[in-house]
């Protein structure tokens, strides 16, 4: 507005009655006009305004440049009441173009108000500029201003809901993709809590970040108090590994009990209670409590996410059953070989434990360590093709007998190499390489150094440590210190020197496994 323009005449209609405004964050309203009277009257008319329980927070700009600065500082402004003619004839239109094209703010509702319609004709302005309403100042009574602001806020709210839904669905897609990655039940449960907290933080304030929750599991038939907490955050971070009956207040257990009784997920105003029953009969529950009300919109997103969580829980349990079955078959086959050698199956179990531990200590990934633990026990599977008389011979082998015995490495590799399953392919590699030596003097291929797969190098050390520590038909058990000294002496010749160094630094952990799993003689 320029000097000489007439301010609005709001006297024809009465002000809106006072409304008690809630404590929720107010809508931001930016008034842009070079006339102080316009700011004063706008504030007077809208000071008691409320839409959906939220009042207004006013910002004032007296020029186009000031408006550009304020909208950049407050991109969450809901409505802008914008004059056209200020420091220049097109200052207001320049603001519109800046907001939409430079700041890329498509959400703020821009209501163009002009006292000189000839300067900015409605038809051309509406077509050429991304504005949401056009008003001549002479037509704006108090009630019409309120109506205009309500309509603009309603449109702004709907756009935010649409945007929130879009981002929510994007996050669900992203979160669900992570859910279906291979991982343990505890890792998965921890991830579910993180994703739930993230979903609840879609564009809202940091109160959601103060959420507390946990995931609990029951493998068989148990009461709600006996569920085991396998992951937690917030106030339940220290509850992992404990029973729900010990760590969870009765009021929360009641919510969990209700969801379990109804066998479905419940979402209340301040909590998410997920119930997931796998086809195997295992039960999982996820609880998350926020300090902020969960809106209907968020609840719908959580329900969609919960469906994916339920499917993922079922897949994890099915995968664990498959892995457990594979492990049992592997151990059974390995024990058959050990039994033929008149030894016990605890050897293969211990080798798997040593191998996993050494893998963890040198920094192999979790999946690789689990694979190593599963595959290492089959290192001697090729002995199934060696005659009993040779396996059980109490004395030293002749040169011819030793050559025959060495064939078990190739036999083991050939038995397993045709499998398409990663555990058995890994076992084939280990069976074929666990007698290779770091300096190339081993068998069957004479591999040396890093040409020997790390699984083979690890299993070679684990096998020797356990074999020397126990009696065999051809030798008595060695004292542990003598075994450790032997391994130290063979670093760089028989064994990978870096593996030996790590083994020696943590020898007490390997000895602990040795002592915790003694042989049971047949």
C-alpha positions as CSV (number, residue, x, y, z in Angstrom):
1,X,0.0,0.0,0.0
2,X,1.3,3.5,-0.8
3,X,0.6,6.7,1.0
4,X,-2.9,7.9,0.3
5,X,-4.5,4.5,0.1
6,X,-7.5,3.9,2.4
7,X,-7.1,1.2,5.1
8,X,-9.8,-1.6,5.4
9,X,-13.1,-0.6,6.8
10,X,-13.8,-3.4,9.4
11,X,-16.7,-1.6,11.1
12,X,-19.4,-3.2,9.1
13,X,-19.1,-6.6,10.9
14,X,-18.2,-7.5,14.4
15,X,-15.0,-9.2,15.6
16,X,-15.1,-13.0,16.1
17,X,-15.8,-13.9,19.7
18,X,-12.9,-14.8,21.9
19,X,-11.8,-18.5,21.9
20,X,-9.7,-20.3,24.4
21,X,-6.6,-21.3,22.5
22,X,-4.9,-24.6,23.3
23,X,-1.2,-25.1,24.1
24,X,-0.4,-26.6,20.8
25,X,2.0,-24.8,18.5
26,X,0.2,-21.8,16.8
27,X,-0.1,-21.4,13.1
28,X,2.3,-18.8,11.7
29,X,0.8,-15.9,9.9
30,X,3.0,-13.4,8.0
31,X,1.5,-10.0,7.3
32,X,3.4,-8.1,4.6
33,X,2.4,-4.4,4.0
34,X,4.1,-1.1,4.2
35,X,1.2,0.5,6.1
36,X,1.4,0.2,9.9
37,X,-2.4,0.5,10.2
38,X,-2.9,-2.7,8.1
39,X,-0.7,-4.6,10.6
40,X,-2.6,-3.2,13.6
41,X,-6.0,-3.9,12.3
42,X,-5.1,-7.4,11.0
43,X,-3.7,-8.3,14.5
44,X,-6.8,-6.8,16.1
45,X,-9.3,-8.8,14.1
46,X,-7.3,-12.1,14.3
47,X,-5.9,-11.9,17.8
48,X,-8.5,-14.3,19.3
49,X,-8.6,-16.4,16.2
50,X,-8.4,-20.2,16.6
51,X,-8.4,-23.0,14.0
52,X,-8.5,-26.7,15.2
53,X,-7.5,-25.5,18.7
54,X,-4.5,-23.6,17.6
55,X,-4.1,-19.8,17.6
56,X,-1.9,-17.6,15.5
57,X,1.6,-16.4,15.8
58,X,2.0,-13.1,14.0
59,X,5.1,-11.9,12.0
60,X,5.2,-8.5,10.3
61,X,7.2,-7.3,7.3
62,X,6.9,-3.7,5.9
63,X,8.7,-4.4,2.7
64,X,9.3,-7.1,0.1
65,X,12.9,-7.6,1.1
66,X,11.9,-8.0,4.8
67,X,9.3,-10.5,3.8
68,X,11.8,-12.6,1.9
69,X,14.1,-12.6,5.0
70,X,11.3,-13.6,7.4
71,X,9.8,-16.4,5.2
72,X,13.4,-17.8,4.8
73,X,13.7,-17.8,8.6
74,X,10.2,-19.3,9.1
75,X,9.6,-21.8,6.2
76,X,6.8,-23.3,8.3
77,X,4.7,-20.2,7.9
78,X,1.1,-21.3,7.1
79,X,-0.4,-18.1,5.6
80,X,1.1,-14.9,4.1
81,X,-1.2,-11.8,3.7
82,X,0.8,-10.0,1.0
83,X,0.4,-6.4,-0.3
84,X,1.5,-5.8,-4.0
85,X,2.7,-2.2,-4.0
86,X,5.3,-1.4,-1.4
87,X,8.9,-0.2,-2.1
88,X,8.2,-0.9,-5.8
89,X,5.1,-1.4,-7.8
90,X,5.7,-5.1,-8.0
91,X,7.4,-5.8,-4.7
92,X,4.7,-8.2,-3.6
93,X,4.8,-10.2,-6.9
94,X,8.6,-10.4,-6.5
95,X,8.1,-11.9,-3.1
96,X,5.8,-14.6,-4.6
97,X,8.3,-15.5,-7.2
98,X,11.1,-15.6,-4.6
99,X,9.1,-17.9,-2.2
100,X,8.0,-20.4,-4.9
101,X,11.1,-20.4,-7.2
102,X,14.1,-19.6,-5.0
103,X,13.0,-20.9,-1.6
104,X,11.0,-23.8,-3.2
105,X,8.3,-23.3,-0.6
106,X,5.1,-24.6,-2.1
107,X,3.3,-25.0,1.2
108,X,2.7,-21.5,2.5
109,X,-0.7,-20.1,1.3
110,X,-0.2,-16.7,-0.2
111,X,-3.2,-14.3,-0.2
112,X,-2.6,-11.3,-2.3
113,X,-4.2,-8.2,-0.9
114,X,-4.2,-5.0,-3.0
115,X,-5.6,-1.5,-2.8
116,X,-4.8,-0.9,-6.4
117,X,-6.3,-3.7,-8.5
118,X,-5.4,-1.9,-11.7
119,X,-1.7,-2.2,-10.8
120,X,-2.0,-6.0,-10.4
121,X,-5.1,-7.2,-12.3
122,X,-6.6,-10.4,-10.8
123,X,-6.8,-12.3,-14.0
124,X,-3.2,-11.9,-15.1
125,X,-1.8,-12.3,-11.5
126,X,-3.6,-15.5,-10.8
127,X,-2.4,-17.0,-14.0
128,X,1.2,-15.8,-14.0
129,X,1.9,-16.2,-10.2
130,X,1.5,-19.1,-7.9
131,X,-0.8,-17.4,-5.4
132,X,-3.7,-19.0,-3.6
133,X,-6.2,-16.1,-3.3
134,X,-6.6,-12.6,-4.5
135,X,-8.5,-10.0,-2.5
136,X,-9.1,-6.3,-3.0
137,X,-8.7,-4.5,0.3
138,X,-12.0,-2.7,0.0
139,X,-13.9,-6.0,0.0
140,X,-12.2,-7.4,3.1
141,X,-14.5,-7.1,6.2
142,X,-13.5,-8.6,9.5
143,X,-15.6,-11.7,8.9
144,X,-14.3,-12.1,5.3
145,X,-10.7,-11.9,6.6
146,X,-11.4,-14.6,9.1
147,X,-13.1,-16.8,6.4
148,X,-10.2,-16.2,4.1
149,X,-7.6,-17.2,6.7
150,X,-9.6,-20.3,7.7
151,X,-9.8,-21.5,4.1
152,X,-6.1,-20.9,3.7
153,X,-5.2,-22.8,6.9
154,X,-7.5,-25.7,5.9
155,X,-5.7,-26.0,2.6
156,X,-2.3,-25.7,4.3
157,X,-3.2,-28.4,6.8
158,X,-4.4,-30.7,4.0
159,X,-1.2,-30.2,2.1
160,X,0.9,-31.1,5.2
161,X,-1.2,-34.2,5.7
162,X,-0.6,-35.2,2.1
163,X,3.1,-34.5,2.4
164,X,3.4,-36.3,5.7
165,X,1.6,-39.3,4.2
166,X,4.0,-39.3,1.3
167,X,7.1,-39.1,3.5
168,X,5.5,-41.7,5.9
169,X,5.0,-44.1,3.1
170,X,8.6,-43.5,1.8
171,X,9.9,-44.2,5.3
172,X,7.7,-47.3,5.6
173,X,9.2,-48.6,2.3
174,X,12.7,-47.8,3.5
175,X,12.1,-49.2,7.0
176,X,10.5,-52.3,5.6
177,X,13.4,-52.9,3.2
178,X,15.7,-52.9,6.2
179,X,13.4,-55.2,8.1
180,X,13.8,-57.9,5.5
181,X,17.6,-57.9,5.6
182,X,19.2,-61.1,7.1
183,X,19.7,-60.4,10.9
184,X,19.2,-62.1,14.2
185,X,16.0,-61.7,16.2
186,X,17.6,-59.3,18.7
187,X,19.1,-57.1,15.9
188,X,15.7,-57.1,14.1
189,X,13.8,-56.2,17.3
190,X,16.2,-53.3,18.0
191,X,15.7,-52.1,14.5
192,X,11.9,-52.2,14.8
193,X,12.1,-49.9,17.9
194,X,14.3,-47.5,15.9
195,X,12.0,-47.5,12.9
196,X,8.9,-47.0,15.0
197,X,10.5,-44.0,16.8
198,X,11.5,-42.6,13.4
199,X,8.0,-43.0,11.9
200,X,6.5,-41.2,14.9
201,X,8.9,-38.3,14.4
202,X,7.6,-37.4,10.9
203,X,7.7,-33.6,11.0
204,X,6.7,-33.4,14.7
205,X,8.7,-32.0,17.6
206,X,11.5,-33.7,19.5
207,X,9.2,-35.1,22.2
208,X,8.9,-38.2,20.1
209,X,12.6,-38.7,20.5
210,X,12.0,-39.3,24.2
211,X,10.0,-42.4,23.5
212,X,10.7,-45.5,25.6
213,X,10.1,-49.1,24.5
214,X,11.2,-52.7,24.3
215,X,10.7,-55.9,22.4
216,X,10.1,-59.2,24.1
217,X,10.0,-62.8,23.0
218,X,8.5,-66.1,24.1
219,X,9.7,-69.2,22.3
220,X,7.1,-71.5,23.7
221,X,4.1,-71.4,26.1
222,X,4.6,-68.8,28.8
223,X,2.7,-66.1,30.8
224,X,3.1,-62.5,29.9
225,X,5.4,-61.9,32.9
226,X,7.8,-64.6,31.5
227,X,8.4,-63.0,28.1
228,X,12.2,-62.2,27.7
229,X,13.1,-58.6,26.8
230,X,15.6,-58.8,23.9
231,X,16.0,-55.1,23.0
232,X,15.0,-51.8,24.6
233,X,15.5,-48.0,24.5
234,X,14.7,-45.1,26.8
235,X,13.9,-46.3,30.3
236,X,14.0,-49.9,29.2
237,X,17.6,-49.8,27.8
238,X,18.9,-51.7,30.8
239,X,16.1,-54.3,30.8
240,X,17.6,-56.4,28.0
241,X,17.9,-60.0,29.1
242,X,15.4,-59.7,31.9
243,X,11.8,-61.0,32.3
244,X,9.0,-58.6,31.7
245,X,7.6,-59.5,35.1
246,X,10.7,-58.0,36.7
247,X,11.1,-54.9,34.6
248,X,7.8,-53.8,33.2
249,X,5.2,-51.9,35.4
250,X,1.8,-53.6,35.9
251,X,0.0,-50.8,34.0
252,X,2.1,-51.5,30.9
253,X,1.8,-55.3,31.3
254,X,-2.0,-54.8,31.3
255,X,-1.8,-53.2,27.9
256,X,0.4,-56.0,26.6
257,X,-1.9,-58.7,28.1
258,X,-4.9,-57.1,26.3
259,X,-3.1,-57.1,22.9
260,X,-2.0,-60.7,23.4
261,X,-5.5,-61.8,24.4
262,X,-6.9,-60.1,21.3
263,X,-4.0,-61.4,19.2
264,X,-3.6,-58.1,17.3
265,X,-1.7,-54.8,17.5
266,X,-3.1,-52.0,19.6
267,X,-2.4,-48.3,19.1
268,X,-3.6,-45.9,21.8
269,X,-3.1,-42.2,22.0
270,X,0.3,-42.5,23.7
271,X,1.5,-46.0,23.0
272,X,2.1,-48.7,20.4
273,X,1.6,-52.3,21.5
274,X,2.5,-54.8,18.7
275,X,1.6,-58.5,18.9
276,X,3.2,-60.8,16.4
277,X,2.7,-64.6,16.5
278,X,4.9,-66.6,14.1
279,X,3.7,-69.7,12.3
280,X,6.1,-71.7,14.5
281,X,4.1,-70.6,17.6
282,X,6.8,-68.2,18.9
283,X,5.3,-64.9,20.1
284,X,6.9,-61.4,19.9
285,X,5.6,-58.2,21.4
286,X,6.8,-54.7,20.8
287,X,5.9,-51.8,23.1
288,X,6.6,-48.1,22.5
289,X,5.3,-45.2,24.6
290,X,5.6,-41.6,23.6
291,X,5.2,-38.3,25.5
292,X,3.1,-37.0,22.6
293,X,-0.3,-38.0,21.3
294,X,-0.3,-40.4,18.4
295,X,-2.5,-38.9,15.7
296,X,-4.9,-40.8,13.6
297,X,-2.6,-40.3,10.6
298,X,0.4,-41.7,12.5
299,X,-1.7,-44.6,13.7
300,X,-2.6,-45.6,10.2
301,X,1.0,-45.5,9.2
302,X,1.9,-47.6,12.2
303,X,-0.7,-50.2,11.2
304,X,0.8,-50.5,7.7
305,X,4.3,-50.8,9.2
306,X,3.0,-53.4,11.8
307,X,1.9,-55.7,8.9
308,X,5.4,-55.7,7.5
309,X,6.9,-56.3,10.9
310,X,4.7,-59.3,11.5
311,X,5.7,-60.8,8.1
312,X,9.4,-60.1,8.9
313,X,9.1,-61.7,12.4
314,X,7.7,-64.8,10.8
315,X,10.5,-64.9,8.2
316,X,13.1,-64.6,10.9
317,X,11.7,-67.5,12.9
318,X,11.4,-69.6,9.8
319,X,15.0,-68.8,8.9
320,X,16.2,-69.6,12.4
321,X,14.5,-73.0,12.2
322,X,16.3,-73.6,8.9
323,X,19.6,-72.5,10.3
324,X,19.1,-74.7,13.4
325,X,18.2,-77.7,11.3
326,X,21.3,-77.1,9.1
327,X,23.5,-76.8,12.2
328,X,22.0,-79.9,13.7
329,X,22.7,-81.9,10.5
330,X,26.2,-80.5,10.2
331,X,27.0,-81.4,13.8
332,X,25.5,-84.9,13.4
333,X,27.5,-85.6,10.3
334,X,30.6,-84.3,12.0
335,X,30.0,-86.4,15.1
336,X,29.6,-89.5,13.0
337,X,33.1,-88.9,11.7
338,X,34.5,-88.3,15.2
339,X,32.7,-91.5,16.5
340,X,34.4,-93.5,13.8
341,X,37.7,-92.1,15.1
342,X,36.7,-93.4,18.6
343,X,36.6,-89.8,19.8
344,X,33.7,-87.7,21.0
345,X,31.6,-85.1,19.1
346,X,32.6,-82.4,21.5
347,X,35.7,-81.8,19.4
348,X,33.7,-80.5,16.5
349,X,31.6,-78.3,18.7
350,X,34.6,-76.8,20.4
351,X,36.3,-76.1,17.0
352,X,33.2,-74.2,15.9
353,X,33.2,-72.2,19.1
354,X,37.0,-71.4,18.8
355,X,36.6,-70.5,15.2
356,X,33.7,-68.1,15.8
357,X,35.6,-66.4,18.7
358,X,38.7,-65.9,16.7
359,X,36.7,-64.5,13.8
360,X,35.1,-62.0,16.1
361,X,38.5,-61.0,17.6
362,X,40.0,-60.2,14.2
363,X,36.9,-58.2,13.2
364,X,35.0,-60.5,10.8
365,X,31.3,-59.5,10.3
366,X,28.6,-61.1,12.5
367,X,27.2,-63.2,9.6
368,X,30.7,-64.4,8.7
369,X,31.3,-65.4,12.3
370,X,28.0,-67.3,12.4
371,X,28.9,-69.0,9.1
372,X,32.3,-69.9,10.4
373,X,30.8,-71.4,13.6
374,X,28.5,-73.5,11.5
375,X,30.9,-74.7,8.9
376,X,34.1,-75.3,10.9
377,X,32.8,-78.4,12.6
378,X,32.8,-80.2,9.2
379,X,36.5,-79.7,8.6
380,X,37.2,-83.5,8.9
381,X,34.1,-84.7,7.0
382,X,36.3,-86.4,4.5
383,X,37.5,-88.9,7.1
384,X,34.2,-90.7,6.3
385,X,36.1,-92.2,3.3
386,X,39.1,-93.3,5.3
387,X,39.2,-97.0,6.5
388,X,38.4,-97.6,10.2
389,X,41.7,-99.4,10.7
390,X,43.6,-96.4,9.6
391,X,41.5,-93.9,11.7
392,X,41.9,-96.0,14.8
393,X,45.6,-96.9,14.5
394,X,47.3,-96.3,17.8
395,X,50.8,-95.7,16.5
396,X,52.5,-93.5,14.0
397,X,51.5,-93.8,10.3
398,X,53.8,-95.1,7.7
399,X,54.6,-92.8,4.8
400,X,52.0,-94.7,2.7
401,X,49.4,-94.5,5.4
402,X,50.0,-90.8,5.9
403,X,49.5,-90.2,2.2
404,X,46.2,-92.1,2.4
405,X,45.1,-90.1,5.4
406,X,45.9,-86.8,3.7
407,X,43.3,-87.6,1.1
408,X,40.5,-86.8,3.6
409,X,41.0,-83.1,2.9
410,X,40.2,-83.6,-0.8
411,X,37.4,-86.1,0.0
412,X,35.8,-83.6,2.3
413,X,35.9,-80.9,-0.3
414,X,34.5,-83.1,-3.0
415,X,31.7,-84.3,-0.8
416,X,30.5,-80.7,-0.1
417,X,31.5,-78.7,-3.1
418,X,28.3,-79.4,-5.1
419,X,26.0,-77.7,-2.6
420,X,24.3,-74.4,-3.4
421,X,24.0,-73.6,0.3
422,X,26.5,-71.1,1.7
423,X,27.1,-73.0,5.0
424,X,28.0,-76.2,3.0
425,X,30.1,-74.3,0.4
426,X,32.0,-72.7,3.3
427,X,32.4,-76.1,4.9
428,X,33.8,-77.5,1.6
429,X,36.4,-74.7,1.5
430,X,37.4,-75.4,5.1
431,X,37.6,-79.1,4.6
432,X,39.9,-78.6,1.7
433,X,42.2,-76.0,3.3
434,X,42.4,-76.6,7.0
435,X,45.7,-78.6,6.6
436,X,47.3,-75.9,4.4
437,X,50.3,-74.1,6.1
438,X,51.2,-70.4,6.0
439,X,54.6,-71.2,4.5
440,X,53.2,-73.4,1.8
441,X,54.3,-76.7,3.3
442,X,50.8,-78.0,3.9
443,X,48.4,-80.1,1.9
444,X,46.6,-80.9,-0.4
445,X,47.3,-77.9,-2.7
446,X,50.4,-76.4,-1.0
447,X,48.7,-73.0,-0.7
448,X,50.6,-70.3,1.2
449,X,49.8,-67.0,3.0
450,X,46.7,-65.1,2.0
451,X,46.0,-67.6,-0.7
452,X,44.5,-69.7,2.1
453,X,41.1,-68.5,2.8
454,X,40.8,-66.9,6.3
455,X,38.2,-69.5,7.2
456,X,40.8,-72.2,6.5
457,X,43.5,-70.4,8.4
458,X,41.2,-69.9,11.4
459,X,40.0,-73.5,11.5
460,X,43.5,-74.8,11.2
461,X,44.6,-73.1,14.4
462,X,41.3,-74.0,16.2
463,X,41.6,-77.7,15.2
464,X,45.2,-78.0,16.3
465,X,44.6,-76.2,19.6
466,X,41.8,-78.6,20.5
467,X,43.4,-81.8,19.1
468,X,46.6,-81.4,21.0
469,X,44.7,-80.5,24.2
470,X,42.9,-83.9,24.2
471,X,44.0,-87.5,24.1
472,X,43.8,-89.4,20.8
473,X,44.3,-93.1,20.0
474,X,47.9,-92.2,18.9
475,X,48.8,-89.7,21.7
476,X,48.0,-88.5,25.2
477,X,46.6,-85.0,25.9
478,X,49.1,-82.2,26.1
479,X,49.1,-79.6,28.9
480,X,47.5,-76.4,27.8
481,X,50.7,-74.4,28.2
482,X,52.6,-76.8,26.0
483,X,49.9,-76.5,23.3
484,X,50.1,-72.7,23.5
485,X,53.9,-72.8,23.2
486,X,53.6,-75.1,20.2
487,X,51.2,-72.6,18.5
488,X,53.6,-69.7,19.3
489,X,56.5,-71.6,17.8
490,X,54.5,-72.4,14.6
491,X,53.5,-68.8,13.9
492,X,54.6,-67.8,10.4
493,X,55.3,-71.4,9.4
494,X,52.2,-73.5,10.1
495,X,49.8,-70.7,11.2
496,X,49.0,-67.2,10.1
497,X,51.2,-65.1,12.4
498,X,48.5,-62.4,12.9
499,X,46.0,-65.0,14.0
500,X,48.5,-66.5,16.4
501,X,49.1,-63.0,17.9
502,X,45.4,-62.5,18.5
503,X,45.0,-66.0,19.9
504,X,47.8,-65.5,22.4
505,X,46.5,-62.1,23.5
506,X,43.1,-63.7,24.3
507,X,44.2,-67.2,25.2
508,X,42.1,-67.2,28.4
509,X,38.9,-67.0,26.3
510,X,39.9,-70.1,24.3
511,X,40.9,-72.0,27.4
512,X,37.5,-71.1,29.0
513,X,35.7,-72.8,26.0
514,X,38.0,-75.8,26.4
515,X,37.2,-76.2,30.0
516,X,33.5,-75.5,29.7
517,X,33.1,-78.4,27.1
518,X,34.9,-81.4,28.3
519,X,34.9,-84.7,26.4
520,X,32.4,-87.4,27.4
521,X,34.2,-90.6,26.5
522,X,32.1,-93.2,24.6
